[in-house]
Amino acid sequence: MLVALAANLVIAVAKGLGGVLAGSPALLSEAAHSVADSLNEVFLLAALRRSRRPADRRHPFGYGKERFFWSLLAAVGIFVMGGCFSFFQGVEALRTGADEKLSGYVAGLIVLGVSFLAEGASLARALHQVRRQGGSAGLRDPALRTVVAEDGTAVLGVTLAVIGMALHMVTGQVVWEASASLAIGVLLVYVAFRLGRDARDQLIGEAADPETGARIRALLDAQPEIDSVEAVFTMQMGLDAVLVAARVDLMPGLDSERVEEVAVRIKRSIASTIPEAGQIFLDVTDRPAGETAESPAATGERGGA
């Protein structure tokens, strides 16, 4: 990530200088894009560092959700610094026009060509890391997901800028380059929306994947002391941390000491089967299944799961 940050800063400076010298709105839009990517790399570095802190009295469930918070800030950065500035450049180019010389076109296309190679190499490295972490499972990491989205958007944005600048050079019509800036803005706003939506879901308490929930329920159903499993709740607390809470009805006739032994054994079974289950809570109830199923916590009303 430090390499990507350094590369983005160099690319941002090159695009910015090229855009000012050439008077190219598309190149300036890409410069803003690279500045936003650089700022986001700083956010992601903070996410990686702060999310690894151990749990304490103030945050007993740990700091795993720090990754989601900083990913949300990264999405806001892409929207404000990248998308909005690209829209501004496109509208200004349509309103006032752009007077570019041949030397400006050549310099701008060279800068964009170098940027395409650098962004492409960064995207390939990020995709390789995704494959190494299990393909789609690797994209559960909000930091890695953001890097892949940034690099993919950067490659596509540079391509749009090259097309817009080349058509402007050939036709003499600034509308092509202005359209490229507007297209880059739309692309960045869309990516920011998708990343922000994912971060929001995780911050407000997203459940673990359905397969994990099904495995937990199957394990509980297999316990001889459990008469019925009334409800199973999960919440993603970090990249590799899941909170598990279950409401179960035990077989009648178990004394308090036996109940304690059963609860400890069940928790250990869940922890060994689901390694990411760092916090496990069992609620023993004797309410009828129908009554429990209609409760706010089971149906999702009033903040329930």
C-alpha positions as CSV (number, residue, x, y, z in Angstrom):
1,M,0.0,0.0,0.0
2,L,2.9,2.4,0.6
3,V,4.1,1.7,-2.9
4,A,0.7,2.4,-4.3
5,L,0.6,5.7,-2.3
6,A,4.0,6.8,-3.6
7,A,2.9,5.9,-7.2
8,N,-0.4,7.8,-6.9
9,L,1.4,10.9,-5.6
10,V,3.9,10.9,-8.5
11,I,1.1,10.3,-11.0
12,A,-1.1,13.0,-9.5
13,V,1.7,15.6,-9.8
14,A,2.5,14.5,-13.4
15,K,-1.2,14.7,-14.4
16,G,-1.6,18.0,-12.7
17,L,1.4,19.7,-14.3
18,G,0.4,18.2,-17.7
19,G,-3.2,19.3,-17.3
20,V,-2.2,22.9,-16.4
21,L,0.4,23.2,-19.2
22,A,-1.9,21.6,-21.8
23,G,-5.1,23.2,-20.6
24,S,-6.7,19.7,-20.7
25,P,-9.9,19.3,-18.6
26,A,-9.8,15.5,-19.0
27,L,-6.2,15.4,-17.7
28,L,-7.0,17.7,-14.8
29,S,-10.0,15.4,-13.9
30,E,-7.6,12.5,-13.8
31,A,-5.2,14.6,-11.6
32,A,-8.0,15.1,-9.1
33,H,-8.8,11.4,-9.3
34,S,-5.1,10.5,-8.4
35,V,-5.2,13.0,-5.6
36,A,-8.3,11.4,-4.2
37,D,-6.7,7.9,-4.5
38,S,-3.6,9.2,-2.6
39,L,-5.7,10.5,0.2
40,N,-7.6,7.2,0.3
41,E,-4.4,5.3,0.6
42,V,-3.7,7.3,3.8
43,F,-7.1,6.4,5.1
44,L,-6.6,2.7,4.4
45,L,-3.2,2.7,6.1
46,A,-4.9,4.2,9.1
47,A,-7.6,1.5,8.9
48,L,-5.0,-1.3,8.8
49,R,-3.1,0.1,11.7
50,R,-6.0,1.1,14.0
51,S,-8.1,-2.0,13.4
52,R,-5.4,-4.3,14.8
53,R,-5.6,-2.8,18.3
54,P,-6.7,-5.2,21.0
55,A,-10.0,-4.9,22.8
56,D,-10.0,-2.7,25.9
57,R,-12.6,-1.6,28.5
58,R,-13.9,1.2,26.3
59,H,-14.2,-1.1,23.3
60,P,-14.7,-4.6,24.6
61,F,-15.5,-6.0,21.2
62,G,-12.2,-4.7,19.7
63,Y,-11.5,-2.2,16.9
64,G,-12.2,-4.4,13.9
65,K,-14.8,-2.0,12.6
66,E,-12.2,0.7,12.2
67,R,-11.6,-0.8,8.7
68,F,-15.2,-0.1,7.8
69,F,-15.1,3.5,9.1
70,W,-12.0,4.5,7.2
71,S,-13.3,2.8,4.1
72,L,-16.4,5.0,4.3
73,L,-14.1,8.1,4.5
74,A,-12.3,6.8,1.4
75,A,-15.6,6.6,-0.4
76,V,-16.4,10.1,0.6
77,G,-13.0,11.2,-0.6
78,I,-13.5,9.6,-4.1
79,F,-16.9,11.3,-4.4
80,V,-15.9,14.8,-3.3
81,M,-12.3,15.1,-4.6
82,G,-12.7,13.0,-7.7
83,G,-16.2,12.9,-8.9
84,C,-17.3,16.5,-8.1
85,F,-14.1,18.0,-9.5
86,S,-14.4,16.0,-12.7
87,F,-17.9,17.2,-13.2
88,F,-16.7,20.8,-12.6
89,Q,-14.0,20.4,-15.2
90,G,-16.4,18.9,-17.8
91,V,-18.9,21.7,-17.3
92,E,-16.3,24.4,-17.5
93,A,-14.8,23.0,-20.7
94,L,-18.3,23.0,-22.3
95,R,-18.9,26.5,-21.1
96,T,-15.6,28.2,-21.9
97,G,-13.9,25.8,-24.3
98,A,-10.3,24.7,-24.2
99,D,-7.4,26.0,-26.3
100,E,-4.8,23.2,-26.6
101,K,-1.7,23.1,-28.8
102,L,-0.2,20.1,-30.4
103,S,2.6,20.0,-27.9
104,G,0.0,20.0,-25.1
105,Y,-1.8,17.0,-26.6
106,V,1.4,15.1,-27.0
107,A,2.6,15.8,-23.5
108,G,-0.9,14.9,-22.1
109,L,-1.1,11.7,-24.0
110,I,2.4,10.7,-22.8
111,V,1.5,11.4,-19.2
112,L,-1.7,9.3,-19.6
113,G,0.2,6.5,-21.3
114,V,2.7,6.3,-18.4
115,S,-0.2,6.5,-15.9
116,F,-2.0,3.7,-17.7
117,L,1.0,1.4,-17.3
118,A,1.5,2.3,-13.6
119,E,-2.2,1.9,-12.8
120,G,-2.4,-1.3,-14.7
121,A,0.5,-2.8,-12.8
122,S,-1.0,-1.7,-9.5
123,L,-4.4,-3.3,-10.5
124,A,-2.6,-6.6,-11.5
125,R,-0.9,-6.7,-8.2
126,A,-4.1,-6.1,-6.3
127,L,-5.9,-8.8,-8.3
128,H,-3.1,-11.2,-7.6
129,Q,-3.5,-10.5,-3.9
130,V,-7.2,-11.1,-4.2
131,R,-6.6,-14.5,-5.8
132,R,-4.0,-15.4,-3.1
133,Q,-6.6,-14.6,-0.4
134,G,-9.2,-16.9,-1.9
135,G,-10.8,-14.9,-4.8
136,S,-14.2,-13.4,-3.8
137,A,-13.5,-14.2,-0.1
138,G,-10.5,-11.8,-0.3
139,L,-12.8,-9.0,-1.3
140,R,-14.4,-9.2,2.2
141,D,-11.5,-7.0,3.3
142,P,-12.7,-3.4,2.8
143,A,-9.2,-2.1,2.4
144,L,-8.4,-4.6,-0.4
145,R,-11.8,-4.1,-2.0
146,T,-11.2,-0.3,-2.0
147,V,-7.7,-0.7,-3.6
148,V,-9.1,-3.0,-6.3
149,A,-12.0,-0.5,-7.0
150,E,-9.5,2.5,-7.1
151,D,-7.1,0.8,-9.4
152,G,-9.8,-0.5,-11.7
153,T,-11.4,2.9,-11.8
154,A,-8.0,4.5,-12.5
155,V,-7.3,2.3,-15.5
156,L,-10.8,3.0,-16.9
157,G,-10.5,6.7,-16.1
158,V,-7.2,7.0,-17.9
159,T,-8.6,5.2,-20.9
160,L,-11.6,7.6,-21.1
161,A,-9.2,10.6,-20.8
162,V,-7.0,9.3,-23.6
163,I,-10.0,8.7,-25.9
164,G,-11.4,12.2,-25.1
165,M,-8.1,13.9,-25.6
166,A,-7.4,12.0,-28.9
167,L,-10.8,12.9,-30.3
168,H,-10.4,16.5,-29.3
169,M,-7.0,16.6,-31.1
170,V,-8.5,15.0,-34.2
171,T,-11.8,16.9,-34.5
172,G,-10.9,20.1,-32.7
173,Q,-14.2,19.8,-30.8
174,V,-13.7,20.3,-27.0
175,V,-17.0,18.5,-26.4
176,W,-15.1,15.1,-26.6
177,E,-12.7,16.0,-23.8
178,A,-15.5,17.6,-21.7
179,S,-17.5,14.4,-22.2
180,A,-14.6,12.4,-21.0
181,S,-14.4,14.5,-17.8
182,L,-18.1,14.1,-17.2
183,A,-17.8,10.3,-17.8
184,I,-14.9,10.1,-15.3
185,G,-17.1,12.0,-12.8
186,V,-20.0,9.6,-13.3
187,L,-17.6,6.6,-12.9
188,L,-16.1,8.0,-9.6
189,V,-19.5,8.8,-8.1
190,Y,-20.7,5.3,-8.9
191,V,-17.7,3.7,-7.3
192,A,-17.9,6.0,-4.3
193,F,-21.6,5.0,-3.9
194,R,-20.9,1.3,-4.0
195,L,-18.0,1.5,-1.6
196,G,-19.9,3.8,0.8
197,R,-22.9,1.5,0.8
198,D,-20.8,-1.6,1.7
199,A,-19.1,0.4,4.5
200,R,-22.4,1.6,5.8
201,D,-23.9,-1.9,5.9
202,Q,-20.9,-3.2,7.9
203,L,-20.8,-0.2,10.3
204,I,-24.5,-0.5,11.2
205,G,-24.1,-4.3,11.9
206,E,-24.1,-6.6,9.0
207,A,-24.6,-10.3,9.6
208,A,-22.0,-12.9,8.8
209,D,-22.4,-14.7,5.5
210,P,-25.4,-17.1,5.3
211,E,-23.2,-20.2,5.1
212,T,-21.7,-19.3,8.5
213,G,-25.1,-18.8,10.1
214,A,-26.3,-22.1,8.7
215,R,-23.3,-24.0,10.1
216,I,-23.9,-22.5,13.5
217,R,-27.6,-23.4,13.4
218,A,-26.7,-27.0,12.3
219,L,-24.2,-27.4,15.1
220,L,-26.8,-26.2,17.7
221,D,-29.5,-28.5,16.2
222,A,-27.1,-31.5,16.6
223,Q,-26.7,-30.9,20.4
224,P,-28.7,-33.6,22.3
225,E,-29.4,-31.2,25.2
226,I,-31.1,-28.6,22.9
227,D,-34.8,-29.1,22.3
228,S,-35.1,-26.4,19.7
229,V,-33.1,-23.5,18.3
230,E,-35.3,-20.4,18.5
231,A,-33.0,-17.8,16.9
232,V,-29.4,-17.4,15.7
233,F,-27.9,-13.9,15.3
234,T,-24.5,-13.0,13.9
235,M,-22.7,-9.7,13.4
236,Q,-19.5,-9.0,11.5
237,M,-17.3,-7.2,14.1
238,G,-14.2,-7.0,11.9
239,L,-12.5,-8.7,9.0
240,D,-12.0,-12.0,10.9
241,A,-14.2,-11.4,13.9
242,V,-17.9,-12.5,14.2
243,L,-20.2,-12.1,17.2
244,V,-22.6,-15.0,17.6
245,A,-25.8,-14.9,19.8
246,A,-28.3,-17.8,19.9
247,R,-31.6,-18.3,21.8
248,V,-32.1,-22.0,22.5
249,D,-34.6,-24.1,24.4
250,L,-33.0,-26.9,26.4
251,M,-34.4,-30.3,27.2
252,P,-36.4,-30.3,30.4
253,G,-35.0,-31.7,33.6
254,L,-31.4,-30.3,33.4
255,D,-30.2,-28.8,36.7
256,S,-28.3,-25.5,36.8
257,E,-24.9,-27.2,37.0
258,R,-25.7,-29.3,34.0
259,V,-26.9,-26.3,32.1
260,E,-23.6,-24.5,32.7
261,E,-21.6,-27.5,31.5
262,V,-23.7,-27.8,28.3
263,A,-23.3,-24.0,27.6
264,V,-19.6,-24.2,27.9
265,R,-19.3,-27.2,25.7
266,I,-21.5,-25.7,23.0
267,K,-19.5,-22.4,23.0
268,R,-16.3,-24.4,22.6
269,S,-17.8,-26.4,19.7
270,I,-18.9,-23.2,17.9
271,A,-15.4,-21.6,18.5
272,S,-13.6,-24.6,17.1
273,T,-16.0,-24.9,14.1
274,I,-16.1,-21.2,13.4
275,P,-12.6,-19.8,14.2
276,E,-13.7,-16.2,13.5
277,A,-16.4,-16.4,16.2
278,G,-14.6,-14.4,18.9
279,Q,-17.7,-13.6,21.0
280,I,-20.4,-16.2,21.6
281,F,-23.5,-15.7,23.7
282,L,-26.2,-18.3,24.5
283,D,-29.6,-17.3,25.8
284,V,-31.6,-20.2,27.3
285,T,-35.3,-19.8,27.0
286,D,-38.4,-21.9,27.6
287,R,-40.8,-19.8,25.5
288,P,-42.7,-21.6,22.7
289,A,-41.1,-21.5,19.3
290,G,-44.1,-19.6,17.8
291,E,-43.9,-16.9,20.4
292,T,-40.2,-16.5,20.0
293,A,-40.4,-16.3,16.2
294,E,-42.8,-13.4,16.5
295,S,-40.6,-11.4,18.9
296,P,-39.1,-8.1,17.8
297,A,-35.5,-9.5,17.9
298,A,-36.4,-12.4,15.7
299,T,-38.5,-10.5,13.2
300,G,-36.2,-7.5,12.9
301,E,-38.5,-4.9,14.4
302,R,-37.3,-2.2,16.7
303,G,-33.6,-2.8,15.8
304,G,-33.7,-6.5,16.0
305,A,-31.6,-8.7,13.7
